Amino acid sequence: MTDPLLTVRDFSVEYDVTPPVKAVKNVSLQLQRGEILGLAGESGCGKTTLAYGVQRLLRAPAVITGGDVVFHDAKAGDIDVNALDAGEMQRFRWDKISMVFQGAMNALNPVATIGAQLDDVFAVHRPQMSKAERRRECEQLLEIVRVGKERFRSYPHELSGGMRQRVMIAMALALRPQLMVMDEPTTALDVLVQRDILKQISELRHEFGFSVIFITHDLPLLLEISDRIAIMREGEIVELAASRDIWERPQHEYTRKLLSSFPRLTGAKGVLVR
Ligand SMILES: Nc1ncnc2c1ncn2[C@@H]1O[C@H](COP(=O)(O)OP(=O)(O)OP(=O)(O)O)[C@@H](O)[C@H]1O
């Protein structure tokens, strides 16, 4: 049975430069509710353009040249993302989708406590909440991402890179989005911290029911965390299948090539965190 959250049909994006770059070409995919979908492919294949494009986060010279994006909202029913005006789009983005960027942990304001920065998310987007309610929510979020509520008054420099990235995940979780887009969220962290955070993301999506689009070059990592993986090449999805199938019986020649370029995949199998 399917329960889609996002349906993308024939989606194309071009960069209007000379010569023009067709960065995403007629991509169709459906993301299920609660699913982690990995987007893999070598640098420049269009992963970021696709993930940003479906949220209309691209700026000129990027032009969406075709396609539909429908968000199947749990409460409001189907939303045609292309039809939203700028104001609606902004509210939609904050309410329904959140993003964790590569190196996001360095985007924290160094002169404000992490508590104040988390509090800001609620103060701006949930103005009806009282100060006490906001405080409670922030502390709860810090507990959920295992930073600990006692860190509420810490400054970013007082936390490790892994903890700062967890704070960013707490911010992304704050408004209880239905979709989280993660663009290389753990690349800058060491492997053990990375694993721990990924495991937690996987647990949280079960707990909160959000879906994840996870972008990375790191195919072995995607095989561990994703339910399904889309392999992109030169703007097209050449294969989209369950992670296990991508690993055990890749259909496309390019998928096989990509798999063979990761030596650690040929050794002992890792433990799946899903
Ligand atoms: N602002 C821009 N102007 C022109 N071309 C661009 C622009 N941004 C991206 N491109 C081109 O679009 C294509 C897709 O880029 P994109 O960043 O989406 O790929 P990616 O798979 O996310 O790469 P990476 O993994 O390196 O981030 C590439 O050929 C890139 O050079």
The ligand as a Gaussian input file, in Angstrom:
#p B3LYP/6-31G(d) Opt

LIG

0 1
 N       24.216000      28.710000     -10.538000
 C       24.540000      27.849000     -11.507000
 N       24.803000      28.288000     -12.750000
 C       25.108000      27.424000     -13.738000
 N       25.172000      26.094000     -13.597000
 C       24.918000      25.587000     -12.384000
 C       24.597000      26.430000     -11.273000
 N       24.417000      25.657000     -10.196000
 C       24.607000      24.377000     -10.602000
 N       24.912000      24.334000     -11.926000
 C       25.177000      23.141000     -12.737000
 O       24.050000      22.266000     -12.652000
 C       24.476000      20.908000     -12.603000
 C       23.909000      20.246000     -11.373000
 O       24.480000      20.829000     -10.196000
 P       24.069000      20.388000      -8.722000
 O       24.757000      21.295000      -7.783000
 O       22.615000      20.250000      -8.632000
 O       24.725000      18.927000      -8.641000
 P       24.988000      18.018000      -7.365000
 O       24.754000      16.628000      -7.830000
 O       24.198000      18.494000      -6.220000
 O       26.527000      18.268000      -7.122000
 P       27.350000      18.304000      -5.748000
 O       27.252000      16.920000      -5.209000
 O       28.717000      18.667000      -6.176000
 O       26.693000      19.319000      -4.870000
 C       26.000000      20.933000     -12.657000
 O       26.393000      20.723000     -13.980000
 C       26.342000      22.323000     -12.196000
 O       27.554000      22.749000     -12.769000

